[in-house]
């Protein structure tokens, strides 16, 4: 379980096929690496991954085919920035919202509009996810806990403050980039319970 509060923006060193047919992702993350152990869970752009190896400020992860198909990690390139967050410790402060690290899918950034020091961000709204969003509700975008400011039939709007732009990879994103989305866990449970009741 995560909170959507990014601890460090790491840089991708490599993403490559292994001789066995798998895919390995290596990320330079000196701050996070100093505080994790082998086997720990780390949210990488919102996707929960297991630390498979660590050395000299670098973390290595093994990516499943499901991860490559459902997230934007498969299209990542060396030098790209990724948001990193360690799993929430029991008794830790919950500053964002409950984020599982289970990506529902990706969506395209449609518009980036600076407004003063802030940025107005428009993101495509996939039809299958529309029912999980409400105005002022929560969504995780590339692992960042954000609030839905506006909701339209085909897109949703977020306002990004300067700190978030500086502390996450959202400050480097461009129109046309695809971001990972995780819809609010509570909305999914409510939907499931109501479906069974009906």
C-alpha positions as a Markdown table, in Angstrom:
| # | Residue | x | y | z |
|---|---|---|---|---|
| 1 | Unk | 0.0 | 0.0 | 0.0 |
| 2 | Unk | 1.2 | 3.5 | -0.9 |
| 3 | Unk | 0.0 | 7.1 | -0.4 |
| 4 | Unk | 0.8 | 8.7 | -3.7 |
| 5 | Unk | 3.4 | 11.0 | -2.1 |
| 6 | Unk | 6.6 | 10.7 | -4.2 |
| 7 | Unk | 9.8 | 10.4 | -2.2 |
| 8 | Unk | 12.3 | 10.7 | -5.1 |
| 9 | Unk | 12.4 | 11.1 | -8.8 |
| 10 | Unk | 14.8 | 8.4 | -10.1 |
| 11 | Unk | 16.4 | 8.2 | -13.6 |
| 12 | Unk | 16.2 | 5.1 | -15.7 |
| 13 | Unk | 19.6 | 3.5 | -16.4 |
| 14 | Unk | 18.5 | 0.6 | -18.5 |
| 15 | Unk | 15.4 | -1.3 | -19.6 |
| 16 | Unk | 16.4 | -4.5 | -21.4 |
| 17 | Unk | 15.4 | -8.0 | -22.3 |
| 18 | Unk | 17.1 | -10.8 | -20.3 |
| 19 | Unk | 18.4 | -14.1 | -21.9 |
| 20 | Unk | 15.4 | -15.9 | -20.3 |
| 21 | Unk | 13.0 | -13.6 | -22.1 |
| 22 | Unk | 12.1 | -11.3 | -19.2 |
| 23 | Unk | 12.6 | -7.6 | -18.9 |
| 24 | Unk | 14.7 | -5.8 | -16.3 |
| 25 | Unk | 14.4 | -2.2 | -15.3 |
| 26 | Unk | 17.3 | -0.4 | -13.6 |
| 27 | Unk | 16.8 | 2.9 | -11.9 |
| 28 | Unk | 19.3 | 5.3 | -10.3 |
| 29 | Unk | 17.8 | 6.3 | -7.0 |
| 30 | Unk | 20.4 | 7.0 | -4.4 |
| 31 | Unk | 18.0 | 8.4 | -1.7 |
| 32 | Unk | 15.5 | 5.5 | -1.9 |
| 33 | Unk | 18.3 | 2.8 | -2.3 |
| 34 | Unk | 19.8 | 3.9 | 1.0 |
| 35 | Unk | 16.6 | 3.0 | 2.8 |
| 36 | Unk | 15.3 | -0.2 | 1.2 |
| 37 | Unk | 16.1 | -3.9 | 1.4 |
| 38 | Unk | 16.1 | -6.7 | -1.2 |
| 39 | Unk | 12.5 | -7.7 | -1.8 |
| 40 | Unk | 10.9 | -4.4 | -0.7 |
| 41 | Unk | 8.0 | -3.0 | -2.7 |
| 42 | Unk | 8.6 | 0.3 | -4.5 |
| 43 | Unk | 6.0 | 2.2 | -6.5 |
| 44 | Unk | 7.7 | 3.1 | -9.8 |
| 45 | Unk | 5.5 | 5.6 | -11.7 |
| 46 | Unk | 2.7 | 4.2 | -9.5 |
| 47 | Unk | 3.4 | 0.6 | -10.4 |
| 48 | Unk | 4.2 | -1.7 | -7.4 |
| 49 | Unk | 7.5 | -3.5 | -8.2 |
| 50 | Unk | 9.8 | -5.7 | -6.1 |
| 51 | Unk | 13.4 | -4.8 | -5.6 |
| 52 | Unk | 15.3 | -7.6 | -7.2 |
| 53 | Unk | 18.8 | -6.2 | -6.8 |
| 54 | Unk | 20.5 | -3.1 | -5.4 |
| 55 | Unk | 24.0 | -1.6 | -5.6 |
| 56 | Unk | 25.7 | 1.8 | -5.6 |
| 57 | Unk | 22.5 | 3.8 | -5.6 |
| 58 | Unk | 20.8 | 1.7 | -8.3 |
| 59 | Unk | 17.7 | -0.4 | -8.0 |
| 60 | Unk | 16.8 | -3.3 | -10.3 |
| 61 | Unk | 13.3 | -4.6 | -11.0 |
| 62 | Unk | 11.9 | -7.5 | -13.0 |
| 63 | Unk | 8.9 | -6.6 | -15.1 |
| 64 | Unk | 6.1 | -9.0 | -15.9 |
| 65 | Unk | 4.5 | -9.1 | -19.3 |
| 66 | Unk | 1.2 | -7.9 | -17.6 |
| 67 | Unk | 3.2 | -4.9 | -16.3 |
| 68 | Unk | 4.5 | -4.1 | -19.8 |
| 69 | Unk | 1.1 | -4.4 | -21.3 |
| 70 | Unk | -0.9 | -2.4 | -18.7 |
| 71 | Unk | 1.6 | 0.4 | -17.9 |
| 72 | Unk | 3.8 | 2.9 | -19.6 |
| 73 | Unk | 7.0 | 1.3 | -18.3 |
| 74 | Unk | 7.5 | -0.8 | -21.4 |
| 75 | Unk | 7.9 | 2.3 | -23.5 |
| 76 | Unk | 10.2 | 4.0 | -21.1 |
| 77 | Unk | 13.8 | 5.0 | -22.2 |
| 78 | Unk | 17.1 | 5.4 | -20.5 |
| 79 | Unk | 17.4 | 8.8 | -18.9 |
| 80 | Unk | 13.7 | 9.1 | -18.3 |
| 81 | Unk | 12.5 | 10.2 | -14.9 |
| 82 | Unk | 10.3 | 8.0 | -12.8 |
| 83 | Unk | 8.4 | 8.7 | -9.5 |
| 84 | Unk | 9.4 | 6.5 | -6.6 |
| 85 | Unk | 7.7 | 5.8 | -3.3 |
| 86 | Unk | 8.4 | 3.1 | -0.7 |
| 87 | Unk | 5.5 | 1.1 | 0.7 |
| 88 | Unk | 3.6 | 2.8 | 3.6 |
| 89 | Unk | 4.9 | 1.6 | 7.0 |
| 90 | Unk | 2.4 | 0.5 | 9.6 |
| 91 | Unk | 1.5 | 3.5 | 11.7 |
| 92 | Unk | 2.9 | 5.8 | 9.0 |
| 93 | Unk | 1.3 | 9.1 | 8.1 |
| 94 | Unk | -1.2 | 8.9 | 5.2 |
| 95 | Unk | -0.9 | 12.2 | 3.5 |
| 96 | Unk | -2.3 | 11.4 | 0.0 |
| 97 | Unk | -4.9 | 8.6 | -0.4 |
| 98 | Unk | -4.8 | 4.8 | -0.4 |
| 99 | Unk | -2.8 | 3.7 | -3.5 |
| 100 | Unk | -2.3 | 0.0 | -4.2 |
| 101 | Unk | 0.3 | 0.3 | -7.0 |
| 102 | Unk | -2.0 | -1.7 | -9.3 |
| 103 | Unk | -2.2 | 0.3 | -12.5 |
| 104 | Unk | -5.6 | 0.3 | -14.2 |
| 105 | Unk | -4.3 | 1.5 | -17.5 |
| 106 | Unk | -2.7 | 4.5 | -19.3 |
| 107 | Unk | -4.0 | 7.7 | -20.7 |
| 108 | Unk | -2.7 | 10.5 | -22.9 |
| 109 | Unk | -1.9 | 14.0 | -21.7 |
| 110 | Unk | -4.0 | 16.3 | -23.9 |
| 111 | Unk | -3.1 | 19.7 | -22.7 |
| 112 | Unk | -0.5 | 21.4 | -20.4 |
| 113 | Unk | -1.4 | 25.0 | -19.6 |
| 114 | Unk | 0.7 | 27.1 | -17.2 |
| 115 | Unk | -1.4 | 29.5 | -15.2 |
| 116 | Unk | 0.8 | 31.7 | -13.0 |
| 117 | Unk | 3.1 | 29.4 | -11.0 |
| 118 | Unk | 0.6 | 26.4 | -11.4 |
| 119 | Unk | -0.2 | 24.1 | -14.3 |
| 120 | Unk | -3.6 | 23.1 | -15.5 |
| 121 | Unk | -3.3 | 19.5 | -16.8 |
| 122 | Unk | -5.9 | 17.8 | -19.0 |
| 123 | Unk | -5.7 | 14.0 | -19.4 |
| 124 | Unk | -7.7 | 11.7 | -21.5 |
| 125 | Unk | -10.5 | 9.8 | -19.6 |
| 126 | Unk | -10.7 | 6.2 | -20.7 |
| 127 | Unk | -14.3 | 5.1 | -21.0 |
| 128 | Unk | -13.8 | 2.1 | -18.7 |
| 129 | Unk | -12.5 | 4.4 | -15.9 |
| 130 | Unk | -15.1 | 7.2 | -16.1 |
| 131 | Unk | -17.3 | 5.7 | -13.5 |
| 132 | Unk | -14.6 | 5.8 | -10.9 |
| 133 | Unk | -13.9 | 9.6 | -11.0 |
| 134 | Unk | -15.8 | 12.3 | -9.2 |
| 135 | Unk | -15.1 | 16.0 | -9.0 |
| 136 | Unk | -12.8 | 16.6 | -5.9 |
| 137 | Unk | -12.1 | 12.9 | -5.8 |
| 138 | Unk | -8.7 | 11.3 | -5.8 |
| 139 | Unk | -6.7 | 9.6 | -8.6 |
| 140 | Unk | -3.1 | 8.5 | -8.9 |
| 141 | Unk | -1.3 | 9.7 | -12.0 |
| 142 | Unk | 2.2 | 8.1 | -12.4 |
| 143 | Unk | 1.9 | 7.3 | -8.7 |
| 144 | Unk | 1.1 | 10.9 | -7.7 |
| 145 | Unk | -1.9 | 11.4 | -5.5 |
| 146 | Unk | -4.0 | 14.2 | -7.1 |
| 147 | Unk | -7.4 | 15.7 | -6.9 |
| 148 | Unk | -9.8 | 15.8 | -9.8 |
| 149 | Unk | -10.6 | 19.5 | -10.4 |
| 150 | Unk | -12.9 | 19.1 | -13.4 |
| 151 | Unk | -14.6 | 16.1 | -15.0 |
| 152 | Unk | -15.8 | 15.9 | -18.6 |
| 153 | Unk | -17.1 | 13.1 | -20.8 |
| 154 | Unk | -13.7 | 12.4 | -22.5 |
| 155 | Unk | -11.1 | 14.0 | -20.2 |
| 156 | Unk | -10.4 | 15.2 | -16.6 |
| 157 | Unk | -8.5 | 18.2 | -15.3 |
| 158 | Unk | -5.9 | 18.4 | -12.6 |
| 159 | Unk | -4.2 | 21.5 | -11.1 |
| 160 | Unk | -0.5 | 20.9 | -10.3 |
| 161 | Unk | 1.2 | 23.2 | -7.8 |
| 162 | Unk | 4.9 | 24.2 | -8.1 |
| 163 | Unk | 6.1 | 21.7 | -5.4 |
| 164 | Unk | 4.6 | 18.8 | -7.2 |
| 165 | Unk | 6.0 | 19.9 | -10.5 |
| 166 | Unk | 9.5 | 20.1 | -8.9 |
| 167 | Unk | 9.3 | 16.9 | -6.8 |
| 168 | Unk | 7.8 | 14.6 | -9.4 |
| 169 | Unk | 8.2 | 13.7 | -13.1 |
| 170 | Unk | 5.0 | 15.7 | -13.9 |
| 171 | Unk | 7.2 | 18.8 | -14.5 |
| 172 | Unk | 8.9 | 17.0 | -17.4 |
| 173 | Unk | 5.8 | 15.6 | -19.1 |
| 174 | Unk | 4.7 | 16.8 | -22.5 |
| 175 | Unk | 1.5 | 16.7 | -24.5 |
| 176 | Unk | 1.1 | 13.3 | -26.0 |
| 177 | Unk | 2.9 | 11.4 | -23.2 |
| 178 | Unk | 1.1 | 8.5 | -21.7 |
| 179 | Unk | 0.7 | 8.4 | -17.9 |
| 180 | Unk | -0.2 | 5.5 | -15.6 |
| 181 | Unk | -3.6 | 5.8 | -13.9 |
| 182 | Unk | -4.9 | 4.1 | -10.8 |
| 183 | Unk | -8.5 | 4.8 | -9.9 |
| 184 | Unk | -9.6 | 5.2 | -6.3 |
| 185 | Unk | -9.7 | 1.9 | -4.5 |
| 186 | Unk | -12.8 | 2.9 | -2.5 |
| 187 | Unk | -14.8 | 3.5 | -5.6 |
| 188 | Unk | -14.0 | 0.0 | -6.9 |
| 189 | Unk | -15.1 | -1.6 | -3.7 |
| 190 | Unk | -18.4 | 0.4 | -3.6 |
| 191 | Unk | -19.1 | -0.7 | -7.2 |
| 192 | Unk | -18.4 | -4.3 | -6.4 |
| 193 | Unk | -20.6 | -4.3 | -3.3 |
| 194 | Unk | -23.5 | -2.6 | -5.1 |
| 195 | Unk | -23.3 | -5.1 | -7.9 |
| 196 | Unk | -23.6 | -8.0 | -5.5 |
| 197 | Unk | -26.5 | -6.3 | -3.6 |
| 198 | Unk | -28.3 | -5.9 | -7.0 |
